[in-house]
């Protein structure tokens, strides 16, 4: 007998469905091995909820964005590219606001999620929380 999907799986499926309903073009998920290779490349271990999401949705296709929040969630490839191009190798972004006005991501040496604008400001405790802020068009991400 098959086990029911985890709550996290249900959350990921709900995010995918919501984004498709909003007309956002999505990249298909990537294998865990590709996510792990990116972790090695950028020097950080992603949280499990992020890994679960990326196995189903590998970011927004062609820098598409959620028109209500103006956020674009990056593909694994773009996470690597942005990190390579960034002068701050301690910060690893995973999405941006209004065509790179600022990005949102992790620091290698501290917990939480941060917004990079003129300075780095903490905005959330977890990846899931940030995704919920994005989907709810919360002012904290602006």
N, C-alpha and C positions, 0 to 999 in steps of 0.2 A: 504494500500500500504506500502511495506517495504521501510525503509530508506536505502540509499546507505551506504556501510561501511565507517567508518571514515578514514582519511588519516593515522592515527596511525595503524588502522587495516591493511590497504594496506601495510604500512611499515613492519609490523610484518610478513605478508604473504610473502612479497618479501624476507625478511631475511631467513625465513624457506625454501623457494624455492632455494635460492642461496646456502645455506648450504647443502641441499640435492643434488644439482647439483655438489657440490664439494666432494661428497661422505662422508660427515660427518654423523655419526649416531646420531640421536636426540632422546631425551626422549619426550614422549607425554606431552602436557600441563597439568597443575595442576589447581584445582579449586582456586578461589580467597580466599576462607576460609583458604586454606593451606598456601598461601602466607602471609595472615594476621597473621596466627599463627606463622610463621617464623619471621615476623616483631616484634611481642611481645617477642619471644624467644631471638632475638639478640639485641633488644632495639633500632630499627631504623625504620622509615617509608620509604619504597622504593618509588622511583619516579613512576608516573603513566605509563610511557613508559616501564619501567622494568616489572611492573605488567602485562601489556598487552602482552608483549612478553612471559612471563612465563606461561600465560594461554594457549598459543599455543605451545610453546617449553620450556620444563623444562630442559634446558641445553643440553650439549652434552653427549651422552650415554657412560657409562664405561670410562670416562675421555678421550674420543676421542678428537682429536684436528684438527683445521684447519691447514693443512700442509703448507699453504703459510705463515700464520702469527705465527704458532706454539702456538696458544692460545687455551685453553680449557675453555669453559663457563660451570660453575658449575650448578648442579641441586639445587633446593631449599634444599634438604636434605644435600647436601655437604656444602652449605653455612652455615647451622646450625652446622654441624660437624666441619668445619674449624674454625668457630668462637668460639666454645666450646674449641677447642684445642689451640687456639691462646693466647699467653700471653698478647697481646694488645687488650683489650676488647672495645676500642674506634674505632677500625678499623673493617669494615665488608667487606670482599672480596667477589667477585662473579666470578672471573676467574683467571687463572694462565697462565704464559708463560713458555714454555719448561719444562714441568713436575715439576712445582712449583719452578722454578728459582726465580720468584717473582710473586706476585699477584696484582690484580687491584681491587679497591673497594672504599668504602665510609668511611668517618669519621663521627661519630655521632655529632661532635661539629663544623663542617665547611662544606661549600658547595663545590661541585665539585667532581671529580673523581681523585683518586690518585693511583700511582704505588708504591708498597713497594719493595724496593731493599735494599741498604744499609741504605737509608733514604726514607722518603715518599715525592714524587714529584708530584705536580698537573699535570695532563695530559689533562683534559677535563672539560667542564662545565656541560655536561649532559650524561646520560646513552646512549642515541641514538648516540651521537657524538663518544663515545668509541666504540660502535658496528661498526660504519662506519670506524673508524680507524682500527679495527681488520679486517674487510672485505677488506680494501684497503691495508693491510699490511704496515701500516704507521709506520715509525721508532720510533715514540713517545712511542709506547707500548713496545718496546724492552728494 
